[in-house]
């Protein structure tokens, strides 16, 4: 899960995709005047720390990426810092695709309707306003109730250390310094419809502001998309039908998808569509804005995050799919295993492989 540089914080549903498409077509939603079209081309981006040094920025330049993504959180998630980061990146002849904020990226209070829900929604709205004022017009949101779940780290090819999930080995949820443990992370079991009601309450407040500001919000899949973890029911964003229903509820040109290929692969057949078909459908809807281009060893109940060329997803096929659908968003390496020579080596390997795939598909 770590970026190349240290950072502090880092089911079938009731509505079928066909029925939802008949009730609502995302293509029919008229974009607000302030929603700017994406420029042509796949934008390969590198994750860097909010504390990135000059050397770190040179590393991005040397890799030949055009864009960077920057996580923040805590007291660093301020307008002043967003402006500072953007200016610093642009001074290095790079561009910022998005600046994240771990304080509001993955909010239990919103997902589970906890007492501080209204406060967190207002914090999220203020985050959107700060992004727009800083000139950043994309952000990723995750509607998860108890963090990203993992078991003890394992090794992948050549002994590289990597995140793993094994349902039989007491996995726990982790987010922003919090640890969530089974059997009940929040004292009781929640129903699927509760989560849908809470999502609806949130998105109906947030989408109009996103439209006003011209910000795209890409929703990340649940990681991992397991039927139940800690009393939280089958994930909303763990399958294709869930996404279609969520986009229908939002009914906004500004709400779309951050498709994490690794998370989608974790779900396997329960996602309803493989990652290639999912990418095609989200692109057809005009909703595909960011790709986490990563691979895993296999689907749940056990997977290990591995190198981009070492998992069970055909990443050449995925890149070819993205090229064929004219994907115009950002594509990032993500959750790169740690190699013995240091974290930057793995990231350089991943970016180099990604660039080679893009070069290959663009010449076919």
C-alpha positions in Angstrom: 0.0 0.0 0.0 3.0 2.3 0.4 3.8 4.9 -2.2 7.4 5.1 -3.4 8.2 7.6 -0.6 7.2 7.4 3.1 3.9 8.9 4.1 2.1 9.2 7.5 -1.3 7.7 6.7 -1.5 6.0 4.3 -24.3 -10.1 -3.6 -26.0 -9.7 -5.9 -28.0 -6.5 -5.5 -31.7 -6.1 -6.1 -31.1 -4.1 -9.3 -29.6 -5.7 -12.3 -27.4 -3.7 -14.6 -29.9 -4.1 -17.4 -32.8 -3.0 -15.4 -30.8 0.0 -14.0 -29.7 0.9 -17.5 -33.3 0.9 -18.7 -34.3 3.2 -15.8 -31.4 5.6 -16.2 -28.7 6.1 -18.7 -25.5 7.9 -17.4 -25.0 9.1 -20.9 -28.2 11.1 -20.8 -27.1 13.1 -17.7 -26.1 16.6 -19.0 -22.8 17.8 -17.8 -22.7 21.1 -15.9 -21.0 23.9 -17.8 -18.2 23.9 -15.3 -17.3 20.2 -15.9 -14.4 20.4 -18.2 -13.8 17.6 -20.8 -10.8 15.4 -20.2 -8.0 15.9 -22.7 -7.1 13.0 -25.0 -4.7 10.2 -23.9 -4.0 7.9 -21.0 -2.2 9.9 -18.3 0.4 7.8 -16.5 0.8 9.1 -13.0 3.1 8.5 -10.1 2.1 8.6 -6.4 4.4 10.8 -4.4 4.4 11.8 -0.8 3.0 15.2 0.5 6.5 15.5 1.9 8.3 14.8 -1.4 11.8 16.1 -1.7 13.4 17.7 -4.8 15.0 14.3 -5.4 11.6 12.7 -5.3 10.3 15.1 -8.0 13.4 14.4 -10.1 12.6 10.7 -9.8 9.2 11.4 -11.3 10.8 13.4 -14.1 13.3 10.7 -14.8 10.5 8.1 -15.0 8.9 10.2 -17.7 5.5 10.6 -16.1 3.5 13.7 -16.7 1.3 13.6 -13.6 1.5 12.9 -9.9 -1.0 12.0 -7.2 -0.4 13.2 -3.7 -2.0 11.8 -0.5 -2.4 14.1 2.5 -4.3 13.9 5.8 -4.3 15.2 9.3 -3.3 18.8 9.6 -1.8 18.8 6.1 -5.2 18.7 4.4 -5.6 22.5 4.0 -6.1 24.8 1.1 -2.7 26.4 1.8 -0.9 23.1 1.6 -2.8 22.1 -1.5 -1.8 25.3 -3.3 1.8 24.8 -2.1 2.0 21.3 -3.4 0.5 22.2 -6.7 2.9 25.1 -7.2 5.8 22.9 -6.2 4.9 20.1 -8.6 4.3 22.5 -11.5 7.6 24.2 -10.9 9.1 20.8 -11.6 7.2 20.7 -15.0 4.8 18.1 -13.7 1.0 18.2 -13.2 -1.2 17.2 -10.2 -4.1 14.8 -11.1 -5.4 14.7 -7.6 -4.6 15.4 -3.9 -6.1 13.0 -1.5 -7.3 13.5 2.1 -7.3 10.5 4.3 -9.5 12.4 6.8 -12.5 12.2 4.5 -11.5 9.5 1.9 -12.9 6.6 3.8 -15.4 7.7 6.5 -17.0 5.2 8.9 -19.3 8.0 10.2 -20.8 8.5 6.7 -21.0 4.8 5.7 -22.5 3.7 9.0 -24.4 6.8 10.0 -22.5 7.4 13.2 -23.1 10.5 15.4 -20.5 12.7 13.7 -21.9 12.0 10.2 -23.0 15.6 9.5 -19.7 16.9 10.7 -17.8 14.6 8.4 -19.9 15.5 5.4 -19.3 19.2 6.0 -15.6 18.4 6.3 -15.8 16.6 2.9 -17.6 19.5 1.3 -14.9 21.9 2.6 -12.3 19.5 1.1 -14.0 19.8 -2.3 -14.1 23.6 -2.0 -10.4 23.6 -1.2 -9.5 21.4 -4.1 -11.4 23.6 -6.5 -9.8 26.7 -5.2 -6.4 25.1 -5.6 -7.2 24.2 -9.2 -7.7 20.4 -8.6 -10.8 19.0 -10.2 -10.7 15.2 -9.5 -10.8 13.3 -6.3 -11.3 9.6 -5.2 -13.8 8.6 -2.6 -14.3 5.2 -0.9 -17.6 4.3 0.8 -16.2 1.7 3.2 -17.3 1.3 6.8 -14.3 -0.2 8.6 -11.1 0.3 6.6 -9.0 -1.7 4.2 -8.7 -5.3 5.5 -5.5 -7.3 5.4 -3.9 -10.2 7.1 -0.1 -10.4 7.9 2.1 -9.4 5.0 3.4 -12.2 2.7 6.0 -12.4 0.0 5.5 -12.5 -3.7 8.0 -13.1 -6.6 11.6 -13.3 -5.4 10.6 -12.7 -1.8 9.3 -9.2 -2.2 7.2 -8.1 0.7 3.5 -7.4 -0.1 0.1 -6.9 1.4 -2.0 -10.0 1.7 -5.5 -11.0 2.6 -6.4 -14.5 4.0 -9.9 -14.9 5.3 -8.7 -17.8 7.5 -5.9 -15.8 9.2 -7.8 -13.2 11.3 -7.6 -10.2 8.9 -8.2 -6.7 10.3 -9.3 -3.4 8.9 -6.9 -0.5 8.8 -7.4 3.1 8.0 -5.6 6.3 9.1 -4.2 4.9 12.3 -7.4 3.0 13.2 -7.6 -0.8 13.5 -10.9 -2.7 13.1 -11.3 -6.2 14.3 -13.9 -9.0 13.9 -16.5 -10.1 14.8 -18.2 -6.7 15.1 -16.2 -3.6 14.4 -19.0 -1.2 15.4 -20.9 -3.2 18.0 -23.6 -4.7 15.7 -24.4 -6.0 12.3 -25.5 -3.6 9.6 -27.9 -4.3 6.8 -27.2 -3.7 3.1 -30.1 -1.3 2.9 -28.7 0.8 5.7 -25.5 1.3 3.7 -27.5 2.2 0.7 -29.6 4.8 2.7 -26.4 6.2 4.1 -24.7 6.4 0.7 -27.9 8.2 -0.7 -27.9 10.7 2.1 -24.2 11.5 1.5 -24.2 11.6 -2.3 -27.3 13.8 -2.5 -25.5 16.4 -0.5 -22.2 16.1 -2.2 -23.1 15.8 -5.9 -24.7 19.2 -6.3 -21.5 20.8 -4.8 -19.3 18.8 -7.1 -21.4 20.0 -10.0 -21.1 23.6 -8.8 -17.3 23.3 -8.5 -16.7 21.2 -11.6 -15.1 18.4 -9.6 -15.2 14.8 -10.7 -15.6 12.2 -7.8 -14.4 8.7 -8.7 -15.7 6.1 -6.3 -13.1 3.3 -5.4 -14.2 -0.3 -5.0 -14.5 -1.9 -1.6 -11.1 -3.4 -0.7 -11.4 -6.3 -0.4 -15.0 -7.0 -1.7 -15.8 -9.7 0.8 -19.4 -10.6 1.6 -19.1 -9.5 5.2 -16.3 -8.1 7.4 -16.7 -7.1 11.0 -20.5 -7.0 10.7 -20.6 -4.8 7.6 -22.7 -6.4 4.9 -22.0 -7.3 1.3 -20.2 -4.3 -0.2 -22.0 -1.7 -2.3 -19.0 -1.0 -4.5 -17.9 -4.7 -4.7 -19.7 -5.6 -7.9 -20.9 -4.0 -11.2 -24.6 -4.0 -10.3 -23.8 -2.0 -7.1 -21.9 0.6 -9.1 -24.8 1.0 -11.6 -27.3 1.4 -8.8 -25.0 4.0 -7.0 -24.6 6.0 -10.2 -28.3 5.9 -10.7 -28.9 7.3 -7.2 -26.3 10.0 -7.7 -27.7 10.9 -11.1 -24.9 13.4 -11.6 -22.3 13.9 -14.4 -19.7 14.5 -11.7 -20.0 11.1 -10.0 -18.1 8.3 -11.6 -15.5 5.5 -11.1 -12.0 5.0 -9.9 -11.5 1.5 -11.1 -8.9 -0.3 -9.0 -7.9 -3.3 -11.1 -6.4 -5.0 -8.2 -9.4 -4.7 -6.0 -11.7 -5.8 -8.8 -9.5 -8.8 -9.4 -9.7 -9.6 -5.6 -13.5 -10.0 -6.0 -13.2 -12.5 -8.9 -16.5 -13.8 -10.3 -18.6 -12.1 -7.6 -18.0 -8.7 -9.2 -20.4 -9.7 -12.0 -18.1 -8.6 -14.8 -14.4 -9.1 -15.2 -12.2 -6.0 -15.1 -12.0 -5.7 -18.9 -15.8 -5.7 -19.4 -16.2 -3.4 -16.4 -13.8 -0.9 -17.9 -15.6 -1.0 -21.2 -19.0 -0.5 -19.6 -17.9 2.4 -17.3 -16.1 4.0 -20.2 -19.3 3.7 -22.4 -21.1 5.5 -19.6 -18.5 8.3 -19.6 -17.8 7.5 -16.0 -14.2 6.1 -16.0 -11.8 8.7 -14.7 -8.9 6.9 -12.9 -7.3 3.4 -12.9 -5.3 1.8 -10.2 -3.2 -0.5 -12.4 -2.2 -3.3 -10.2 -2.4 -7.1 -9.9 -3.0 -9.8 -7.4 -2.3 -13.5 -7.1 -5.9 -14.6 -7.2 -9.4 -13.8 -5.9 -10.7 -14.0 -2.3 -10.6 -15.8 0.1 -6.8 -15.4 -0.3 -4.7 -13.1 -2.4 -1.3 -11.5 -2.3 -0.6 -8.2 -4.0 2.1 -8.8 -6.6 4.0 -7.1 -9.4 2.0 -5.8 -12.3 3.2 -8.6 -14.6 2.9 -11.4 -12.0 -0.8 -11.8 -11.1 -3.7 -13.5 -12.7 -5.1 -10.4 -14.5 -3.8 -10.0 -18.1 -2.6 -6.4 -17.8 -1.8 -6.2 -21.5 -5.4 -7.0 -22.2 -6.5 -4.4 -19.7 -4.3 -1.7 -21.2 -5.5 -2.6 -24.7 -9.1 -2.3 -23.5 -8.4 1.1 -22.0 -6.7 2.3 -25.2 -9.6 1.0 -27.3 -12.3 2.8 -25.2 -10.3 6.0 -25.4 -9.7 6.2 -21.7 -8.6 9.8 -20.9 -8.1 9.7 -17.1 -5.1 9.0 -14.9 -3.5 5.6 -14.6 -1.4 4.9 -11.6 0.8 2.1 -10.3 -0.5 1.2 -6.8 0.3 -1.1 -3.9 3.7 -2.0 -5.3 5.6 -4.8 -3.5 8.8 -3.8 -1.7 11.9 -5.0 -3.4 15.2 -5.5 -1.6 16.9 -2.6 -3.4 14.4 -0.2 -1.9 10.9 1.1 -2.5 11.7 3.3 -5.4 13.0 0.3 -7.4 9.6 -1.4 -7.4 7.9 1.8 -8.5 10.3 2.3 -11.3 9.8 -1.2 -12.5 6.0 -0.8 -12.4 6.0 2.5 -14.2 8.4 1.2 -16.8 6.2 -1.8 -17.4 3.1 0.3 -17.7 4.7 2.7 -20.2 5.8 -0.3 -22.2 2.3 -1.7 -22.3 0.9 1.6 -23.4 3.5 1.9 -26.1 2.7 -1.7 -27.3 -1.1 -1.2 -27.5 -0.8 2.1 -29.2 1.2 0.6 -32.0 -1.1 -2.4 -32.7 
